[in-house]
Amino acid sequence: MTPKSVRENIISLQGHITGLKKDVASIKNNHLKHMDKHIHELGGKIDKIYWVLLAMVGAVALQLFQHYLT
């Protein structure tokens, strides 16, 4: 059904805008919260990997230091 007058056209556009606002609110409230949760979980895993790499580099550095002392 197509709007026949300017008034019907404006009412139709307002309905579309309201629908878009609801879709944007749904995306903000649902999808972005899940993404934020997963990003924080991923950040914790990356921190663990950094600590393991740092420990490995430290162990190699200690071995080299010990090798040069003897």
N, C-alpha and C positions, 0 to 999 in steps of 0.2 A: 504494500500500500504506500503510495507516494503522497506526500503532503500537497494539498491543493492551494493553500494560502500561506502567507508569510507567518501568520500566527501558528499554524500547524507545523510549519517548518521549524520555527523556534522551539516549540514544544518537543518535537522529535529530536532536535539537537540537544536539548537539555536532558532528555532521556539517555542519549548516547553518552553524554558527559558524566551523568550519574553512574552509568554502567562502568565506564572507564575508571572512575574514582574508586568504585568497589573493587575492581580488578587490581588496581595499584595497591590498595590497602591490603588485599589478600596476599599479594606478593611480598609486601613489606613485613606483614605479621607472620607469615608461614615460612616462605622460602628463605628469606634473609636470616631469620633466627636459626634455621637449621644450618645454613652456611656458616654463620658465626660460630656455632657449636663445633662444627667439623674443623674449622680453621684453628680453633684453640686446641683441639685434640691433636691436630697435625703439628702444631707448634711445640707441644710437649714431646712428641716423638722426635722432632728435629733436634730439640735441646739434648735429648739422650744420645743421639748420634754424635753431636758435637762433643759431649763429654767423653764418649768412647774414643773418638779420634784424638782428642787432647791427651787422654791417658796413654794412647799408643805412641803418640809423638814424644811424650815425656819419658816413656819407657825406653824408646830408641835413643833418645838424647842421653839418658843415664847410662845405657850400655856403651855408647860412643865415648862418653866422658870417662867411664871406668876403663875402657880399652886404651885411651890415650894416657891415663895415669900409670898404667903398668908397662 
